Amino acid sequence: VLRQRPIDNFIVDFYCAALLLVIEIDGESHFTEQGKLYDAERTAILEGYGLKVVRFTNVEVLQSFEGVCGELLGQIPPSPP
């Protein structure tokens, strides 16, 4: 997992190449109308590269870290038999 990874014209918070997974941790600026529109456009562009974008808020990470980790573990496909 790479931190602060440049993809296209963006810097994503975390990127896992093996899963084609982008993990974004969003602060308050993401909750404004402008922030929501920007994030939606950015997500669409990243998904256009075949990436999956998963977002969490700062509060979720700080107050429910185990829950966030559980959600991320759910992104990992099962190992083949």
C-alpha positions in Angstrom: 0.0 0.0 0.0 1.4 3.3 -1.1 0.6 6.6 0.7 0.1 9.9 -1.1 0.2 8.3 -4.5 -0.1 10.4 -7.7 -2.7 9.1 -10.1 -3.6 11.3 -13.1 -3.7 14.8 -11.8 -4.6 13.7 -8.3 -2.8 12.7 -5.2 -4.8 9.9 -3.5 -4.4 9.2 0.2 -3.6 5.5 -0.2 -3.3 3.1 -3.2 -3.1 -0.7 -3.3 -2.0 -1.7 -6.8 -2.7 -5.4 -6.2 -6.4 -4.6 -5.5 -6.6 -1.6 -7.8 -8.0 0.1 -4.6 -7.9 3.8 -3.7 -8.5 4.7 -0.1 -9.5 8.3 0.7 -9.7 9.8 4.1 -12.0 12.9 4.0 -11.9 15.9 6.2 -14.4 18.7 6.5 -13.6 20.3 3.2 -15.1 17.3 1.4 -18.5 17.9 2.9 -19.2 21.3 1.3 -21.3 21.3 -1.9 -18.2 22.2 -3.9 -16.2 19.4 -2.2 -18.8 16.8 -2.9 -18.9 17.8 -6.6 -15.1 17.7 -6.9 -15.0 14.3 -5.1 -17.7 12.8 -7.4 -15.8 14.0 -10.5 -12.5 12.7 -9.2 -14.0 9.4 -8.2 -15.5 9.0 -11.7 -12.1 9.7 -13.3 -10.3 7.2 -11.0 -13.0 4.6 -11.6 -12.4 5.2 -15.4 -9.0 3.7 -14.8 -10.6 0.6 -13.4 -9.9 1.6 -9.8 -12.3 1.2 -6.9 -12.5 4.2 -4.6 -13.4 3.7 -0.9 -13.9 6.8 1.2 -13.9 7.2 5.0 -14.3 10.4 7.1 -11.6 11.5 9.5 -14.1 10.8 12.3 -14.7 7.3 11.1 -11.0 6.5 11.1 -10.4 8.1 14.5 -13.6 6.8 16.3 -14.1 3.4 14.6 -10.7 2.3 13.3 -11.6 -1.4 13.7 -14.7 -0.9 11.6 -12.8 0.9 8.9 -10.2 -2.0 8.9 -13.1 -4.5 8.7 -14.5 -2.7 5.7 -11.1 -2.7 4.0 -10.6 -6.4 4.7 -13.9 -6.9 2.9 -12.3 -5.4 -0.2 -9.8 -8.3 -0.4 -11.1 -11.2 -2.5 -10.8 -14.7 -0.9 -7.7 -16.7 -1.7 -8.2 -19.4 -4.4 -8.4 -22.9 -3.0 
